[in-house]
Amino acid sequence: MQSPVHPQIRALAHWIRQWGKLRSAISCLFIIACFAAAISTAASVVSTNQIDWNLVKGSMLLAVVLGPIFIAFMFYLVLHLDAALSYLQDSAHQERLLNESMQDNIRQLNYEIEERKKAFQAKRRAIDELRREIAERKKAQTELDDQALLIRSIVDSSPDLFYYRDETGRFASCNKMFEIIMGKTASELIGCYPAEIFAADSAQAAILTEQQEVSRLRTELILDVEFIKDNGQLLWLEVRKVPFYDKQGRYIGLLGFGRDITSRKLAEQALEKAYLDKGKFIATLSHELRTPLNGVVGLSRRLLQSDLDNQQHAWANTIFSSAETLGNIFNDIIDLDKIDRQDLDIVEQSISLSQFVSDIANFAELLCQQKGLEFKLDITSNTDYYLTLDPTRLRQILWNLINNAVKFTATGSITLHCDLDITTPALNFDIIDTGIGIDPDEQTRIFDMYYKSQDGRRLSIVGSGIGLSVSKALIEAMKGSIELTSTMGQGSRFSLCIPTQITAKPEEVVVSCPALTILLIEDIPLNADIAIALLEQRGHSVLHAETGEDALALLDTEDDIDLVLLDMQLPDMEGTEIAKFIRSEAHLKNLPIIVLSANVRKAEQQLAGIKIDGSLAKPLNTSKLDNKLAQLFSPSAVKFSQQKQEFNHNLEQQILNKYIINDYIASLGKASVKRSALLFAQLFPGYMNKLLEAAIQQRPAELKDAAHTLKGAAATVGLMWVQQQAAKLEDEQINWQGLERQLADFQLETEQHMAALEEYIEQF
């Protein structure tokens, strides 16, 4: 236990060292002298009641004389005691460290002893494991040899050829079929370069393409190689070459496979020939069918321009629409490549819904009358709208469905239901019959290409099996849908929905051009008569040439020809020859040429490299003919027409759906519509609160639900822009960043649109 005096001695020794012996001694001597003076003064005062200065001086002198001896002795004693204490402390500390080191060494020694024991046991286990591994490796090697033998047997027995070349290009392995094809044994091939065995122009060298090409591409290469055997037999081989790379990406070899595809190649060649023959046949057949069709189109067009009563005009218009649609269908039939790729063109235009439905109803009524069926037209919405859609395609679909309904209905009625959903907007049709119906097991396949029902009653009716599949393809191309519901013995219902847009009534812009002298090159008299009548009706002079020779003669002799209408198929030469002649003559090279063809795309391909100024499909469409002539000879009128079209397009982008608003005001009255607008204004803050809350908490489901509710409400009151923006929030991927700011801007914009809605309603 440490003595309480030790800290004092240590502190005193520390003070002496810090101050120095001399300064410390002087300080101590001064203190002793002062102490002696104080004691002597006190003693003299007590004894004599006064200070005896001699006594004081003597005390101080004695203290000064004896003080240094006492101080030196005391300093010596303190410093030696401090050194002894330091030595004792260091010795105790060293002893404690030594004890701790010895204890650590003892623990380390015990740990090493334990580890040596464990290492010895692990060594014994490793030896046992090594013995087992050696036994397993021997077993695995035996199995591997067996598998290698089996794989080699499989490769050699394969009907496909196989070979392997190392990174230098030498043969490293091959199978029996490769030996047969190459005409060499494996011992003759392995270790050799192909160039050492086969000539560069040999049939075998065609199979072995340059290895560097495959290694450079770093991907497999597939080739169809024509191989002629020594006996003259022709083989086609599908050769597949796969490069091998190690983990570092270094090329280490090439693996080649070859398969006999002779039968497939011969079948493909036969199929291609049949395909071309079929295309030529369809093109020829279509051209022959167009001759009477052109007469129907031309004469019905002229009939429409004559004085007819309303019913006769409707019948003539139906004839004209039917023939025109049939002509457009011919364009798709003869373009086999477009049909194979399902690349049917969808050409949208603005049409009158009421006129369109009337044409369809006239056609359907005539079909039903021929079979003694009742036709019903059920219209459940206002059809006094103009819609943007492809009337030819939609007419083709409806006629196909109505034809089928009449075909498979013996007694009863055919109903055409029409409904325009102006909120979406979408056009819905239902074709309902009371026929034999369709079995539930066949309803899922009824739209398949060339599928024909196995029902005996349906098999007895002639059909190609492509009508419904083509109709479905057209509907999907227009982004629509079709559904079937049917009950055996009661009839069927085909329901189709086509998305559309409500547009303004198109303004008729008269596009005219000056009187021209036109050379018409057409070999079919009926087509020529109709074309001449159309052109002369517009004030043009027409020179007619039935053959290529007549056309060339007129081009040489007539100097005032302004335009050439060129038919591509003539009895004595092709239209390309006439076009080349015109462009080769200096005085004719700037003469405008418009090509007339039943297949415009094919004609343009044939005239590739020859400058032409346009093309028109036969039978001639009067509006397209007028626009084409105006483009060439009256560009200012065309520009005015385009400006009109752009103006009409801008009307569709307005913030209010005025068609819906006008319809509601006419049906429900101004007061009712005004109440609906006021109710929307009251509910709108609640809609926005839900949207903002969902945006802040980033809850996509709640945001989409609120947007869906807002979209329906905006559509009901005719706020078109608000409906579109809500639809985007509902359908598009949500970008949470900046969404709150967008919703705030959306709210301000919507309030302005609501004010515009109120002003528009007040106009009535």
C-alpha positions in Angstrom: 0.0 0.0 0.0 1.4 3.4 -0.9 2.2 5.7 2.0 0.4 9.1 2.2 3.7 10.9 2.5 4.9 9.7 -0.9 2.9 12.2 -2.9 4.2 15.1 -0.8 7.8 14.0 -1.3 7.2 13.5 -5.0 5.6 16.9 -5.3 8.4 18.6 -3.3 11.0 16.9 -5.5 9.1 17.9 -8.6 9.1 21.5 -7.3 12.8 21.5 -6.7 13.5 20.2 -10.2 11.2 22.6 -11.8 12.5 25.7 -9.9 16.1 24.6 -9.7 18.1 23.9 -6.5 19.4 27.5 -6.1 16.1 29.2 -6.6 14.4 26.7 -4.4 17.1 27.0 -1.7 16.9 30.8 -1.7 13.1 30.6 -1.5 13.3 28.1 1.4 16.0 30.3 3.2 13.8 33.3 2.8 10.9 31.5 4.3 12.9 30.2 7.2 14.3 33.7 8.0 10.9 35.1 7.9 9.6 32.4 10.1 12.4 33.0 12.6 11.7 36.7 12.6 8.1 36.1 13.2 8.7 33.7 16.1 11.2 36.0 17.8 9.0 39.0 17.4 6.1 37.1 18.9 8.2 35.9 21.8 9.5 39.4 22.6 6.1 40.8 22.5 4.7 38.2 24.9 7.6 38.5 27.3 8.3 42.3 27.3 5.2 43.7 25.5 7.5 45.2 22.9 9.5 44.1 19.9 13.1 43.3 20.7 14.8 44.1 17.4 18.1 42.7 18.5 16.4 39.4 19.2 14.8 39.5 15.9 18.0 40.3 14.1 19.8 37.5 16.0 17.1 35.0 15.0 17.3 36.0 11.4 21.1 35.8 11.4 21.0 32.4 13.0 18.4 31.2 10.4 20.6 32.6 7.6 23.7 30.7 9.0 22.0 27.4 9.8 19.3 27.5 7.1 21.5 26.5 4.2 22.8 23.4 6.0 19.3 22.4 6.9 18.1 23.1 3.4 20.9 21.2 1.7 20.3 18.2 4.0 16.6 18.4 3.3 17.1 18.7 -0.5 19.5 15.8 -0.5 17.1 13.7 1.5 14.0 14.6 -0.6 15.8 14.0 -3.9 17.2 10.7 -2.9 13.9 9.6 -1.5 12.2 10.6 -4.8 14.8 8.6 -6.8 14.3 5.6 -4.6 10.5 5.8 -5.0 10.9 6.1 -8.8 13.2 3.1 -8.9 10.7 1.1 -6.8 7.8 2.1 -9.1 9.8 1.2 -12.2 10.8 -2.1 -10.7 7.2 -2.9 -9.8 6.0 -1.9 -13.3 8.7 -4.1 -15.0 7.8 -7.0 -12.8 4.1 -6.6 -13.7 5.0 -6.4 -17.4 7.2 -9.5 -17.0 4.4 -11.4 -15.3 1.9 -10.4 -18.1 4.4 -11.4 -20.8 4.9 -14.7 -19.1 1.2 -15.3 -18.9 0.8 -14.4 -22.6 3.6 -16.8 -23.5 2.0 -19.5 -21.5 -1.4 -18.9 -23.2 0.3 -18.8 -26.7 2.1 -22.0 -25.9 -1.1 -23.7 -24.9 -2.8 -22.4 -28.1 0.0 -23.7 -30.3 -0.2 -27.1 -28.6 -4.0 -27.2 -29.3 -3.4 -26.0 -32.9 -0.8 -28.7 -33.5 -3.2 -31.3 -32.2 -5.9 -30.0 -34.6 -3.4 -29.8 -37.5 -2.4 -33.4 -36.9 -6.0 -34.5 -36.9 -6.7 -32.4 -40.1 -3.7 -34.0 -41.7 -5.1 -37.4 -41.0 -8.5 -36.4 -42.4 -6.9 -34.9 -45.5 -5.0 -38.1 -46.2 -8.2 -40.1 -45.9 -10.0 -37.5 -48.1 -7.2 -37.7 -50.7 -7.5 -41.5 -50.8 -11.2 -41.2 -51.4 -10.7 -38.5 -54.1 -8.1 -40.7 -55.9 -10.6 -43.5 -55.9 -13.4 -41.3 -57.2 -11.2 -39.8 -59.9 -10.3 -43.2 -61.1 -14.0 -44.0 -61.2 -14.8 -40.7 -62.9 -12.1 -41.3 -65.5 -13.5 -44.6 -66.3 -17.0 -43.1 -66.7 -15.5 -40.3 -68.8 -13.9 -42.7 -71.1 -17.1 -44.5 -71.5 -19.0 -41.3 -72.2 -16.4 -40.1 -74.6 -16.7 -43.4 -76.5 -20.5 -43.0 -76.5 -20.4 -39.4 -77.7 -18.0 -40.4 -80.4 -20.3 -43.1 -81.5 -23.2 -40.7 -81.5 -21.3 -38.1 -83.5 -20.1 -40.7 -86.0 -23.6 -42.0 -86.5 -25.1 -38.6 -87.0 -26.5 -37.8 -90.5 -25.1 -34.2 -90.1 -21.4 -33.5 -90.8 -19.2 -32.2 -88.0 -15.6 -30.9 -87.8 -13.4 -29.0 -85.5 -10.4 -26.7 -86.5 -8.0 -25.3 -83.9 -6.9 -21.7 -83.7 -4.3 -22.1 -86.4 -6.9 -23.5 -88.9 -5.8 -27.1 -88.9 -8.4 -29.9 -88.6 -8.5 -31.3 -85.1 -11.5 -33.6 -85.2 -14.4 -34.7 -87.5 -17.1 -37.4 -87.8 -17.8 -40.1 -90.4 -20.3 -38.0 -92.4 -17.7 -35.3 -92.8 -15.2 -37.9 -94.1 -17.8 -39.1 -96.6 -18.6 -35.6 -97.8 -15.0 -34.6 -98.1 -13.9 -37.9 -99.6 -11.0 -38.2 -97.1 -10.4 -40.2 -93.9 -9.9 -38.6 -90.5 -6.2 -39.6 -90.6 -5.8 -37.7 -93.9 -7.6 -34.6 -92.5 -6.5 -34.1 -88.9 -3.4 -32.0 -88.6 -3.7 -30.5 -92.1 -4.9 -27.1 -93.4 -7.8 -27.2 -95.9 -5.6 -25.6 -98.6 -3.2 -28.5 -98.3 -5.9 -31.0 -99.2 -8.5 -29.3 -101.4 -8.2 -26.9 -104.3 -9.7 -23.4 -103.9 -12.3 -24.0 -106.6 -13.4 -27.5 -105.4 -16.8 -28.3 -104.1 -15.4 -29.2 -100.7 -13.7 -25.8 -100.3 -17.2 -24.2 -100.6 -18.1 -25.8 -97.3 -14.9 -24.6 -95.6 -15.2 -20.8 -95.8 -12.3 -18.8 -94.4 -11.9 -19.2 -90.7 -10.7 -15.6 -90.2 -14.1 -14.3 -91.2 -15.9 -16.2 -88.5 -13.3 -15.3 -85.8 -13.5 -11.6 -86.8 -17.3 -11.5 -86.6 -17.2 -13.3 -83.2 -20.5 -14.9 -83.8 -21.9 -18.0 -85.4 -22.2 -18.0 -89.2 -24.9 -19.9 -91.1 -24.6 -20.5 -94.8 -26.5 -22.5 -97.4 -23.9 -24.2 -99.6 -24.6 -25.8 -103.0 -22.5 -29.0 -103.1 -22.1 -31.2 -106.2 -20.9 -34.7 -105.5 -18.4 -36.5 -107.8 -21.3 -38.5 -109.4 -23.0 -35.2 -110.3 -25.6 -35.3 -107.6 -26.7 -31.9 -106.3 -26.9 -31.4 -102.6 -27.7 -28.4 -100.5 -26.1 -28.2 -97.1 -26.9 -25.8 -94.3 -23.4 -25.1 -92.7 -23.3 -23.6 -89.3 -19.9 -22.3 -87.9 -19.4 -21.4 -84.3 -16.2 -19.8 -83.0 -14.8 -20.9 -79.6 -13.2 -18.4 -77.1 -11.5 -18.9 -73.8 -12.2 -17.0 -70.6 -9.8 -14.2 -71.7 -11.6 -13.8 -75.0 -8.8 -15.4 -77.0 -9.9 -17.3 -80.1 -9.2 -21.0 -79.7 -11.0 -22.8 -82.5 -13.9 -23.3 -84.9 -16.7 -25.8 -84.7 -18.6 -26.6 -87.9 -21.9 -28.4 -88.5 -23.6 -29.3 -91.8 -27.1 -30.6 -92.5 -28.5 -31.9 -95.7 -31.4 -29.5 -96.7 -31.7 -30.6 -100.3 -35.4 -31.5 -100.0 -36.2 -28.2 -98.2 -34.4 -26.2 -100.9 -36.2 -27.9 -103.7 -39.5 -27.4 -101.9 -38.7 -23.7 -101.4 -37.8 -23.3 -105.0 -41.0 -25.0 -106.1 -43.0 -22.8 -103.6 -41.3 -19.6 -104.9 -42.2 -20.6 -108.4 -45.7 -21.3 -107.4 -45.9 -18.0 -105.6 -44.7 -16.1 -108.6 -47.1 -18.0 -110.9 -49.9 -17.2 -108.4 -49.0 -13.6 -108.4 -49.0 -13.4 -112.1 -52.3 -15.2 -112.3 -53.9 -12.9 -109.7 -52.5 -9.8 -111.4 -53.8 -11.0 -114.8 -57.2 -11.9 -113.3 -57.5 -8.6 -111.5 -56.6 -6.7 -114.7 -59.3 -8.6 -116.6 -61.9 -8.0 -113.8 -61.1 -4.3 -113.7 -62.2 -3.8 -117.3 -65.9 -4.3 -116.5 -65.4 -2.7 -113.1 -64.1 0.5 -114.7 -67.3 0.6 -116.7 -69.4 0.3 -113.5 -67.4 3.0 -111.7 -67.4 5.4 -114.6 -71.0 5.0 -115.6 -72.3 5.1 -112.0 -70.3 8.3 -111.5 -71.9 9.8 -114.6 -75.3 8.5 -113.4 -74.8 10.3 -110.1 -74.3 13.6 -112.0 -77.6 13.2 -113.9 -81.1 14.0 -112.6 -82.3 11.3 -110.2 -84.8 11.2 -107.4 -83.6 10.5 -103.9 -84.1 6.8 -103.9 -82.4 6.4 -107.3 -79.5 8.6 -106.2 -79.1 6.4 -103.1 -79.0 3.3 -105.3 -76.6 4.8 -107.7 -74.4 6.0 -104.9 -74.4 2.5 -103.4 -73.4 1.0 -106.8 -70.6 3.6 -107.1 -69.3 3.0 -103.5 -69.5 -0.8 -104.0 -67.5 -0.7 -107.3 -64.9 1.7 -105.8 -64.4 -0.5 -102.8 -64.1 -3.5 -105.0 -61.4 -1.7 -107.0 -59.5 -0.9 -103.8 -59.7 -4.6 -102.7 -58.2 -5.6 -106.0 -55.2 -3.4 -105.2 -54.6 -5.4 -102.1 -55.2 -8.8 -103.8 -52.6 -8.3 -106.5 -50.1 -6.9 -104.1 -49.2 -10.3 -102.6 -46.2 -9.0 -100.7 -48.2 -6.4 -98.9 -50.8 -9.1 -97.9 -48.2 -11.5 -96.7 -46.7 -8.9 -94.5 -50.2 -7.7 -93.4 -49.2 -4.3 -94.5 -52.6 -3.1 -95.5 -52.9 0.7 -95.9 -55.4 2.5 -93.7 -56.3 5.8 -95.4 -58.4 7.9 -93.1 -60.6 10.7 -94.3 -63.6 12.8 -93.0 -66.9 11.2 -94.0 -70.6 11.8 -93.1 -71.7 9.0 -90.7 -75.4 9.3 -91.8 -74.4 8.9 -95.5 -72.1 6.0 -94.7 -74.7 4.1 -92.7 -77.3 4.8 -95.4 -75.0 3.2 -98.1 -74.5 0.2 -95.9 -78.2 -0.1 -95.2 -79.0 0.1 -99.0 -76.6 -2.7 -99.7 -77.9 -4.9 -96.8 -81.5 -4.3 -97.8 -80.8 -5.4 -101.4 -79.1 -8.6 -100.1 -81.9 -9.4 -97.7 -84.6 -8.9 -100.4 -82.9 -11.4 -102.7 -83.3 -14.1 -100.0 -86.6 -13.0 -98.6 -85.2 -11.8 -95.2 -86.2 -8.8 -93.2 -83.6 -6.1 -92.8 -83.7 -3.9 -89.7 -81.6 -0.8 -89.2 -81.3 0.2 -85.5 -79.6 3.5 -84.8 -79.4 4.5 -81.1 -77.4 7.7 -81.4 -77.2 10.8 -83.4 -75.5 10.2 -86.7 -75.3 13.8 -87.9 -71.6 13.9 -87.4 -68.5 13.8 -89.6 -65.9 11.1 -88.5 -62.3 10.5 -89.4 -61.9 6.8 -90.5 -61.2 4.6 -93.5 -64.6 4.2 -95.2 -63.3 1.7 -97.7 -62.0 -0.7 -95.1 -64.9 -0.3 -92.8 -67.4 -0.7 -95.7 -65.5 -3.9 -96.7 -65.7 -5.3 -93.1 -69.4 -4.5 -92.7 -70.3 -5.9 -96.2 -68.4 -9.1 -95.4 -70.2 -9.5 -92.1 -73.6 -8.8 -93.6 -72.9 -11.2 -96.5 -72.1 -13.9 -94.0 -75.2 -13.2 -92.0 -77.4 -13.4 -95.1 -75.6 -16.5 -96.3 -76.2 -18.5 -93.0 -79.7 -17.3 -92.4 -82.6 -19.1 -94.1 -85.5 -17.3 -92.4 -86.0 -14.4 -90.1 -84.1 -11.1 -90.1 -80.8 -9.3 -90.3 -80.2 -6.4 -88.0 -77.6 -3.7 -88.3 -77.2 -1.8 -85.1 -75.2 1.5 -85.1 -74.1 3.5 -82.1 -71.7 6.4 -81.9 -70.1 6.9 -78.5 -69.2 10.5 -78.6 -67.4 10.5 -75.2 -64.6 8.1 -76.3 -65.2 8.6 -79.2 -65.8 5.2 -80.9 -68.1 3.8 -83.6 -69.9 0.6 -82.6 -71.7 -1.8 -85.0 -73.6 -5.0 -84.3 -74.6 -7.4 -87.1 -77.3 -9.7 -85.7 -78.9 -12.6 -87.6 -81.4 -15.3 -86.8 -79.4 -18.0 -88.6 -78.0 -21.4 -87.7 -75.5 -20.1 -85.2 -71.9 -21.2 -84.5 -70.9 -24.1 -82.2 -69.1 -22.9 -79.0 -66.1 -25.1 -79.8 -65.6 -23.3 -83.1 -66.1 -19.7 -82.0 -62.4 -19.4 -80.9 -61.2 -20.5 -84.4 -63.8 -18.7 -86.6 -61.4 -15.8 -87.3 -58.5 -18.1 -88.3 -57.3 -17.9 -91.9 -58.9 -20.5 -94.2 -60.8 -22.0 -91.3 -64.2 -23.5 -92.3 -66.7 -24.8 -89.8 -67.1 -28.6 -89.5 -70.8 -28.1 -89.1 -72.5 -29.9 -92.1 -75.0 -27.1 -92.5 -72.2 -24.6 -92.9 -70.1 -26.8 -95.1 -72.9 -27.0 -97.6 -72.5 -23.2 -98.2 -69.7 -22.2 -100.5 -67.0 -19.9 -99.0 -63.3 -19.3 -99.1 -62.8 -19.2 -95.3 -60.7 -15.9 -95.4 -63.5 -13.3 -95.1 -63.6 -13.2 -91.3 -59.8 -13.4 -90.8 -59.3 -10.5 -93.3 -62.0 -8.5 -91.5 -60.3 -9.0 -88.2 -56.9 -8.0 -89.6 -58.5 -4.8 -91.0 -60.2 -4.0 -87.7 -56.9 -4.5 -85.7 -55.1 -2.3 -88.3 -57.6 0.4 -87.4 -56.9 -0.3 -83.7 -60.4 -1.6 -83.2 -61.8 -4.9 -81.8 -64.4 -7.5 -82.8 -66.3 -10.0 -80.7 -68.6 -12.9 -81.4 -71.6 -14.2 -79.4 -73.6 -17.0 -80.9 -76.2 -19.6 -79.9 -76.8 -22.8 -82.0 -80.1 -22.6 -83.8 -80.8 -19.0 -82.7 -78.3 -16.9 -84.6 -75.1 -14.9 -84.1 -74.0 -11.4 -83.2 -70.7 -9.8 -84.4 -69.9 -6.7 -82.4 -67.1 -4.4 -83.6 -65.7 -1.2 -82.1 -63.7 1.2 -84.2 -62.0 4.2 -82.5 -62.5 7.4 -84.4 -62.5 11.2 -84.1 -65.3 13.7 -84.6 -64.4 16.3 -87.1 -65.9 19.4 -88.6 -67.8 19.1 -91.9 -65.1 19.3 -94.6 -65.4 22.4 -96.7 -65.5 21.8 -100.4 -62.7 23.7 -102.0 -62.9 23.9 -105.7 -59.4 23.3 -107.2 -59.3 24.1 -110.8 -56.7 24.3 -113.5 -56.6 25.8 -117.0 -57.8 23.9 -120.1 -55.2 21.4 -121.2 -54.5 19.3 -124.2 -54.1 15.7 -122.8 -52.7 12.6 -124.6 -54.6 9.6 -123.2 -52.8 6.3 -123.9 -55.4 3.6 -123.1 -56.1 0.4 -125.0 -59.5 -0.5 -123.5 -62.3 1.4 -125.2 -64.6 1.5 -122.1 -61.9 2.9 -119.9 -60.9 5.4 -122.5 -64.6 6.6 -123.0 -65.0 7.2 -119.3 -61.7 9.0 -118.9 -62.4 11.1 -122.0 -65.8 12.0 -120.6 -64.4 13.0 -117.3 -61.6 15.1 -118.8 -63.8 16.8 -121.4 -66.4 17.6 -118.6 -63.6 19.6 -117.0 -62.9 21.6 -120.2 -59.8 19.7 -121.4 -59.1 18.5 -125.0 -58.2 14.8 -125.3 -56.1 13.0 -127.8 -56.6 9.2 -127.6 -54.0 6.5 -128.5 -55.0 2.8 -128.2 -51.5 1.5 -128.9 -47.9 2.4 -128.2 -47.2 3.1 -131.9 -50.2 5.5 -132.0 -48.9 7.3 -128.9 -45.4 7.7 -130.3 -46.8 9.0 -133.6 -48.9 11.6 -131.8 -45.9 12.6 -129.6 -43.9 13.2 -132.8 -46.6 15.2 -134.7 -48.5 17.1 -132.0 -46.7 20.1 -130.5 -49.3 21.4 -128.1 -49.6 18.4 -125.8 -49.6 19.6 -122.1 -49.9 16.2 -120.3 -49.6 12.4 -120.9 -51.9 10.0 -119.1 -50.0 6.7 -119.6 -51.5 3.2 -119.2 -48.8 0.7 -118.2 -50.2 -2.3 -120.1 -50.6 -1.9 -123.9 -51.1 -4.6 -126.6 -47.8 -3.8 -128.5 -45.4 -2.4 -125.8 -45.0 -1.6 -122.1 -45.7 1.8 -120.7 -42.0 2.0 -119.5 -40.9 2.1 -123.2 -43.1 5.1 -123.9 -41.9 6.9 -120.7 -38.3 6.3 -121.7 -38.9 7.7 -125.2 -40.5 10.8 -123.8 -37.6 11.5 -121.4 -35.0 10.8 -124.2 -36.4 13.4 -126.6 -35.1 16.9 -126.0 -38.5 18.6 -126.9 -40.5 16.2 -124.7 -38.2 15.6 -121.6 -40.2 18.2 -119.6 -43.6 16.9 -120.6 -45.6 15.9 -117.5 -46.4 12.1 -117.3 -49.1 10.7 -115.0 -49.2 6.9 -114.9 -52.5 5.0 -114.9 -52.4 1.5 -113.4 -54.5 -0.9 -111.4 -51.4 -1.5 -109.2 -49.8 1.8 -108.6 -47.0 0.5 -106.4 -45.9 -2.1 -109.0 -46.0 0.6 -111.7 -43.9 2.9 -109.8 -41.4 0.1 -109.2 -41.3 -0.6 -112.9 -40.6 3.1 -113.6 -37.8 3.4 -111.1 -35.2 5.7 -112.5 -37.6 7.3 -115.0 -38.9 10.7 -113.9 -42.7 10.8 -113.7 -45.0 13.4 -112.3 -47.5 11.3 -110.5 -49.6 8.1 -110.6 -53.4 7.4 -110.4 -55.1 4.1 -109.7 -57.8 2.8 -112.0 -60.7 3.3 -112.0 -60.1 7.0 -111.9 -61.1 8.9 -108.8 -62.4 12.3 -109.8 -61.1 14.2 -106.7 -57.7 12.6 -107.0 -57.6 13.5 -110.7 -58.5 17.1 -110.0 -55.9 17.5 -107.3 -53.2 15.9 -109.4 -53.9 18.2 -112.3 -54.1 21.2 -110.0 -50.7 20.3 -108.4 -49.1 20.3 -111.9 -50.9 23.3 -113.5 -52.4 25.4 -110.7 -50.2 25.2 -107.6 -51.7 28.3 -106.0 -55.1 26.6 -105.8 -53.6 23.6 -104.2 -51.8 25.8 -101.6 -55.2 27.4 -100.8 -56.7 23.9 -100.4 -54.0 22.8 -98.1 -54.5 25.9 -96.0 -58.1 25.1 -95.7 -57.3 21.5 -94.6 -54.8 22.8 -92.0 -57.5 25.2 -90.7 -60.0 22.3 -90.4 -57.3 20.3 -88.6 -56.8 23.1 -86.1 -60.5 23.2 -85.3 -60.2 19.6 -84.1 -57.6 20.7 -81.5 -59.9 23.2 -79.8 -60.4 23.0 -76.0 -64.1 22.3 -76.1 -65.9 19.4 -77.7 -68.6 21.6 -79.3 -70.2 18.6 -81.0 -71.1 17.1 -77.6 -72.1 20.4 -76.1 -74.4 21.3 -79.1 -75.9 17.8 -79.0 -76.7 18.1 -75.3 -78.1 21.6 -75.6 -80.4 20.4 -78.5 -81.5 17.3 -76.6 -81.6 18.5 -72.9 -81.8 22.2 -73.2 -79.5 25.0 -72.2 -80.5 25.1 -68.5 -79.7 21.4 -68.0 -76.3 21.7 -69.7 -75.5 24.8 -67.6 -76.4 22.9 -64.4 -74.0 20.1 -65.5 -71.2 22.6 -66.1 -71.9 24.2 -62.7 -71.9 20.8 -61.0 -68.5 20.0 -62.6 -67.1 23.3 -61.3 -68.2 22.4 -57.8 -66.7 18.9 -58.0 -63.5 19.8 -59.7 -61.6 21.0 -56.5 -62.3 17.6 -55.0 -60.9 15.8 -58.0 -57.8 18.0 -57.8 -57.4 17.3 -54.1 -57.4 13.5 -54.8 -54.9 14.0 -57.6 -52.5 16.1 -55.5 -52.8 13.8 -52.5 -52.0 10.8 -54.6 -49.1 12.7 -56.2 -47.6 13.8 -52.8 -47.8 10.3 -51.4 -46.8 8.7 -54.8 -49.6 6.3 -55.0 -50.0 5.3 -58.7 -53.3 3.3 -58.3 -55.1 6.2 -56.5 -53.7 8.7 -59.0 -55.0 6.7 -62.0 -58.4 6.2 -60.3 -58.8 9.9 -59.7 -57.7 10.7 -63.3 -60.2 8.2 -64.6 -63.0 9.8 -62.7 -62.0 13.3 -63.8 -61.7 12.1 -67.5 -65.3 10.8 -67.5 -66.6 14.0 -65.8 -64.8 16.2 -68.3 -66.0 14.2 -71.2 -69.6 14.6 -70.0 -69.5 18.4 -70.1 -67.5 18.6 -73.3 -64.1 19.7 -71.8 -62.0 18.0 -74.5 -58.6 19.2 -73.4 -59.2 18.4 -69.8 -60.4 14.9 -70.8 -57.2 14.3 -72.9 -54.9 15.4 -70.1 -56.7 13.2 -67.6 -56.4 10.3 -70.0 -52.7 10.8 -70.2 -52.4 10.7 -66.4 -54.4 7.5 -66.4 -52.7 5.7 -69.3 -49.1 6.9 -69.5 -46.2 6.1 -67.2 -46.1 8.4 -64.2 -43.1 10.8 -63.7 -43.3 11.8 -60.1 -40.7 14.5 -60.5 -42.4 17.8 -61.0 -45.9 16.3 -61.0 -47.2 18.5 -58.3 -46.2 21.6 -60.3 -47.8 20.1 -63.4 -51.1 19.5 -61.5 -51.1 23.1 -60.3 -50.7 24.4 -63.8 -53.3 21.9 -65.0 -55.8 23.2 -62.4 -55.3 26.8 -63.5 -55.7 25.9 -67.2 -58.8 23.9 -66.4 -60.4 26.8 -64.6 -59.9 29.0 -67.7 -61.5 26.2 -69.9 -64.5 26.1 -67.5 -64.9 29.8 -68.0 -64.8 29.4 -71.7 -67.4 26.6 -71.4 -69.7 28.9 -69.5 -69.3 31.6 -72.1 -70.0 29.2 -74.9 -73.2 27.9 -73.3 -74.4 31.5 -72.8 -74.3 32.1 -76.5 -77.4 29.9 -77.0 
